[in-house]
Amino acid sequence: MPELSHRHRMLVLAICCMSLLIVSLDNTVLNVALPSMQRELHADVAGLQWTIDAYTLVLASLLMLAGSTADRIGRRKVFTAGLVIFTLGSVLCSLAPNLESLVVFRMVQAVGGSMLNPVAMSIITNTFTDPRERARAIGAWGGVVGISMAAGPLVGGLLVDSVGWRSIFWINLPVGLAALLLTLHFVPESRAPKARRPDPVGQLLVIALLGSLTYAIIEAPSSGAPKTLAFGAIAVAALLGLLWYEPRRAEPLIDLRFFRSAPFSGATVIAVSAFAALSGFLFLSTLYLQNVRGLDALHAGLWMLPMAALCFVCAPLSGRVVGSRGPRLPLLIAGVAMSASGVLFAAFEAETSNVTLVVGYVLFGLGFGFVNAPITNTAVSGMPRSQAGVAAAVASTSRQIGGTLGVAVVGALLASGVQGAAYRDVFVSAARPGWWIIAACGLAVLVLGALTSGRWARRTAEDTAARLVSEEPPEVRDPAGVRA
């Protein structure tokens, strides 16, 4: 990628952030609309889970393929295709006649979404080559997640109450079209110096692993043990297949050498934990506020505003702290705050009191606001720029896997607790195991953040980066990218 002026780099960052905005906004807006969709489409809890997880599942399955494809054929090409497909999928979702069609059209959206976030992060990584400037750019990128969390519940609530749930997909059209036009005019094309070959076997194993695991979890309350165990066995077999097959390929879909770096491995697990907590938190909160308290979508969004506001404020602050002091402090803050929020709901039934409900939302927004920037920065730092797309895609995939598992696990626990009982009467007790899962995810962020951000961890990252560069062909090596 040619060296760009500061103004041009800022414009590229803004365009990439627009893509993140529509993808993130789509998820937060959808959560507010779940009760309305449930009533109109006659969906049960499992049906609601699939409207979310069909998207995140396809996204998680294809992110690494999209990242490596972008490195191979051109990042702008893939990014542009993603904008077109995502916008088209949004139109189809707004026209869905039933739950089954909506799930399918959400999968179409996800195909486009898989070409946006990891490719945009790769574009940012290659545009901002100075580590401090890159950390600030990633902080701004993380701030967009805060914007989507702040705007999503309010915009979604307003649209659902005034127009209907289908209108939540319309907001993707103007942003998607604007991002598309700006990309064609201002984002320069870039690609890795050496094209990575496709890995169809690895891709199929990833799809089998994530798909069978998600199905087993979501359908466990209603499918019975034999079917659940069968899909669980498929997931285990696919995982073992990946661990056996991928190291034997010269250019694997998942480069397991990355995981020799303790910070990279820690960032991957932290991403799964943090986004599992987020998706479970939003799922339980939305259903409680609207189906138990009886609030409309707009007022439910207003109740969640403290969480969104804290995330909005803390995300860019976290990026600046990461740039100046490293990822350790933001991860510790995130772990403590998210754990405390989960415990408040699980042990003290925070949702039953207005004061504790707001405190719980503030704590979670504080924690999640601090967690995103260190995940992204740690995942791409130290990796050769020639593999920036793959490294960024692994981080993005971890987020989506976390989101998928959070809704699947928390939703399955909730469904098991409310079966055959009056929904409003048992919701708080049925949700308690889900809140404990969220607290455990926060604890994982805290522990792993402490373990993978010290001197030993940094040495493993340096050794891994040096080994990756030394094992690349001479024409691909980029020594400057080791510390990028």
N, C-alpha and C positions, 0 to 999 in steps of 0.2 A: 504494500500500500504506500503511495507517495506521501511525503511529509506535508501535512496540511497546516494552514494558519490556525491561530487560536480560535478565531471566529468560526472558521469552517469546522473545526473539531467540536465546538459547542453545538453547532447545528446538527452534526452527525449524532451527537449524544441526545439531542432533543428528539430527533426522528426515532432513534432506538427506544427512547423512553415512551414515545407514543404507542409503539407496538406493545410494550409491557403494560401500558395503561389499559388498553382494550382487553388484553388477556386477563389481567388482575381484576379489573372492574367487572368483567363478565362473571367471575366466580363470586365476588362479594354481593353483586346485585342478585345473582341467582339464589343465594341463600335466603335473602329477604323474601323472595317470591315463592319459596317452597310451599308454604301452607296454601297459597292461592292455587298453585299448580296441583297440589294434592286434592283439593276440592273439585276443581274442574275436570281433572283427568282421572279421578277416582283411584289414586295411587295409595299403596300402603307404605310403611317405612322403608321396605326394601326397594320399592319403586323410586322413592325419593333418593335413596342412596345411589341407584344406578344413574339418575340424571346428572349426578355430580361425578361419580366414579367412572362412567363410560368415557367422559372427557379426560379426566386425569390419567386413566389407565392407558388410553391410546397415546396421550401425550408422553407419558413415561416410557412407553414401549418404543417410540419413534425418535425421541430427542437425540440420542447418540447417533442414530443413522443420519438425522438431519445435520448434526454438527460435523460429522466426517464428510458427508456429501457436500456441504458448503465449503469446507476446506479444499475439496477436490475440484468442484466445477465452478466455484465462485460464490462468495458469501452474499453479494447483492442479488444474484439470480435467485438463490434459494429464499432469501428474505422477501423479495418481491412476490414470488410464488406463494409464500406463506400468507402474506397480506391478502392476496386475491382469494385464496381458499378459505381463510378464516372469515372474511367478510361475506362470502357466498354462504358459508355454513350458518352464519348468523341470520341471514335472510330465511334460510330453510327452517331454522329453529322457530322463528316467529310464525311460520305457517304450519307447524306440526299439528296434525289432526288428533293425535292420541299419544299416549305415553311411549309406546314402542317407537313411533316415528321420531319423537323428540330425542330419545336415546340414540337412535341412528344418526340424526342430524348433529347431535352433540359430538359424535365421533368424527363427523366430517369437519366440524370446527377444530377438533383436536389435531387433525392431520395438518391443518394450516398453522395452528398454534405451535406445533412441534418445530416448525421452520422459523419461528420468530424469536423467542427468548434466548435460546443458546446461540443462535447465529448473531443476534444483536449484541450479546455479551462478547462474542468473538470479535465482532466489528469494533466494539469499544476497546477491547484488549489490544487490538492492533492499531487503533487510532491514538490511544493515550499510552505512549511508551515509557514516560517517566513514572516511576512507582508512586510517588506522592500525588501526582496529578491523576493517575489512574485510580488511586484510592478515593480521591474526592469525586471522580466521575462515578465510581461504583456507589458511593454514598448517595449521590443524586439519583442514581438508578434505584437504589433501595427506597429513597424517599417517594418514588412513584407508587410503590406498594402502599405506603402510608396514605398517599392521596387517594388511591383506589379504595382503601379501607374507610377513609373518612367520607368520600363522596358516594361510595357504593350503597350503603344502607339508606342514605337520604334520597339519592337519585332513584334507587330501586323502589323505595317505599312510596315516593311521590308518583312514579310511573305506574306501579301496581294499583295504587288506590284510585288514580285518576283515569287511567287508560286500560290497564289490565296487564297481566304478567307477560304477554307476548311482546309488549313494547320494550322490555328490558334488553331485547336483542337488537332493537333498532339503533341504539346509541353507538353500536360498533360501526355503523355504516359511514357517518361523516368522518370519524377519526381514522378509520381504516383507509378510506379513499384519500384523505389528506396525506396520511403517512405514505401511501403508495406513490402519489405524485411527487412528493418531496424526495423520496428514495430514488426515483428515476432521475431526478435532476441533480442531487447533491451528494449522494453516497457513492464514493468510488468503489470500483470492483477490487476485490482482493481474494487471494487463495493461498493455500500452502505451497511451498516451493515444489514439493513432490506429492503427487496424488496418492491417496490411500485407496486401496482396493476394497470393493464391497465385501461384506461378510454375511451372506444370507443365512448360513447355519446359525451363527451367533444371534442374528436378528430374530429368527424363529424361536430360538431357545428363550430369549428375553420375553417375547410375547407369550410363550407358553407358561413361563414362570409367573409373570405378573397377572396374566388373565386367570389362570387356574387358582392362584392364591386368593385373588380378590373374590372370585366366584365362591370359593369354599367358605370365606369369612361371611360374606353378605347373605348367602343362602343357607348358612348353617342352622339358623333358628327354625326354618321351615322345611329343609330338604332331608333331614335325618342324617345319622352317623355314616352309613355306607357311602352315600354320594359325596358327603363332605370329605371323608377320608380318601376317596378316590381322587378327587381334585387336589387334595393336599399331597397325595403321592406323586401326582403329575408335577406339581410345583417343586418338590424335592428332587425328582429326577431331572427336571430342567436345570435346577441350580447346580447339581453335580455335573451335568453335561457341560455347562458353561465353565465351571472350574477346571474340567479336564480338557476341553476343546480350545478355549481361547488362548492359553499360554503356548499352544502348539502352532498358532498362526503367526506369520511374520507381521501382519497388520490386522490385529483383531478389532472387533467392534468395541470391546471393553478391554482397554490396555491395563491388565492387572499390575503392571509395574508401577503405575501411579500410586497404588496403595502401599508401597514400601515407605512412602512419606507419611509420617504420623499426622502432621497437620492436614494433609489431604484426606486421609482416612477419617480423621476426627471430624472434618468439615462435612464429609459425606453422611456420617451417622447423625451428626448434629442437625443437618438439613432434614433428614428423615424424621427425627424426633420433633423438631420445631414445627414443621408443617403438618405432621400428624396431630400435634396439639392444636394448631390453628384450625384445621378443618373440623376436628371434633368439637372444638370450642364454639365455632360458628354454627355448626349443625344443632347442637344442644340448645344454644341460646335462642336461635330463631324459632325452633319448635316450642320452646318454653314460653317465650314472650307472646307469641301469636296464638298457639293452641291451648295454653294453660292460663295465661293471664288475660287472653282475649283481646290483645291490642291489634290495631290494624298495622299494615306493613310500614307506614310512615312513622308511627309512634314507636314501633319496634326498632326501626332504624335510629331514631333519636336516642333510645335507651343505650344503644351500642356505640353512640358517638364518642363517649369518653375513651373507650378502647381505641377507636380509630384515630382520635386526636393525638393521643400519646404516641401511637405508632408513627403518625405523620411528623411529629416533632422530633422523635428520637432516632428515626432512620438516618437522616443526614448528619445528625450529631454523631451517631455511631460511625459513619463513614469517615468523619474528620478525626475521631479518636483512633480508629484503625490506622489511618494515614500517619498519625503523629506518634502513637504509642504502641501500635500493634493490636492484635485481635483479643488478647487475654481479658482485659477489663470489660469490654462490651459483652463477651460471652458469659463472664461471671455474673454481671448484672442481669442478663437475659435469663440465665438459669435460675437464679434466686427468685426473680419476679414471677416467672411462669410457674415455678413450683408452688410458690405461695398462693397464687391465684387458684390453681387446681385444688390445693388443700382446703382453701377457704370454701369452695363449693362442695367438695367431697365430704369434709368433716363437719362443717358448720352450716350447710344448706344455705349458702350465701344468696341464692336466688329468691328465697322467701322473705327477705328484708330489702327494702329499697337502698338503705345505706350500704350494706355489705355487697349488694349486687353491683353498685357503682364502684366500690373499692375493688372488687374482683375484676371488673372490666378495666379499670385503670392499671392494675398490676399486670394484667395480661398484655395490654397495649404497650406498656413500658418494656416488658420483656421481649415481646416480638419485634418491637421497633429497633432494639439493639442487636438482634440476632442475625439479620439478613446480610448486612455489609461484611462482617467477618467471615461468614460462610463463603460468599462469592470471592472475596479477596484472597482467602487462604486457598481456595480451590484452584485459582488460576496462577497464583504467585509461584514462581520457581519452575513453572513448566515451560519447555521450549515453545516459542511462538508458533512453530510449525504444527504443533498439536493443540493450539489454543481452543479450536472448535470442539475437539473431543473432551478436553478437560472441563470446559465450560458446560458442555452437554451432560457430563457426569454429575456436576453440581446441580444443574437444572432437573435432571432425572431424579436425583435424590429428593428434591423438593416435591416433585409430583408423586413419587412413590409414597412419601410421607403423607401427602394429602389424600391419596387413595386409601392407604391403610387406616388413616385416622377416621375417615367417614365409615369405612367398612367395619372396623372393630367397634368404635363407639356406637354406630348405628345398630350393629348386631346385638350388642349388650342391651341397648335400649329396647329393641324389638323383643328380646327374650323377657325383659322385665315387665312389659305392658301387655303381653299376650293374654287374652281372656279376661282382662281387667278394665275398669273404667280409666280411660286415658288420663284425665286430669287428676284423678285421685292418687294414681301411683307414679306419675311422671318423676317427681323429685327423687323418690327412692329408687326407681328404675334407672335414673340417670347417674346415680352415685358411682357405680363401677366405672362409667365413662369418665367422670371427673377424676377418679384416682389414676386412670390411664394418662390423662392430661398432666397430672402432677408428676407422674413417673417420667414422662417425656421431658418436662422441665428439669428434673433432677439429672437426667442423662445429659442435657445441654450443659449443666453446671459442672458435672464431673469430667466429661470429655473436654470441655473448654479449659479446665485447669490442667488436665493431663497432656493435652496436645498443643500447648502454646508456650512451653518452656524451652530451655536451651537444648535438652536432648531431642525434643521434637524438631526444633529448627535444624539440628545437625542431620537428622534423617531426611529432611526436605532438601537440604543442600546436597547430600550424597545421592539422593534419587535424581535430582535435576542434572547433576554432573554425569550420572550413569546414562540417563536418557539421551543427553546430547552426544556422549561418546559412542552410543550404539546406533546413532542415526548415520545415514550415508553422508559423506563429506559435503555434497552439494546442498544438503538440507540443513546443515548445522547452523545455529544462530546463537553464538555464545552470549550475545547481549540478552537473549531471551531467558537465560538461566535465572537471572535476578529480576526478571520483568514482573 
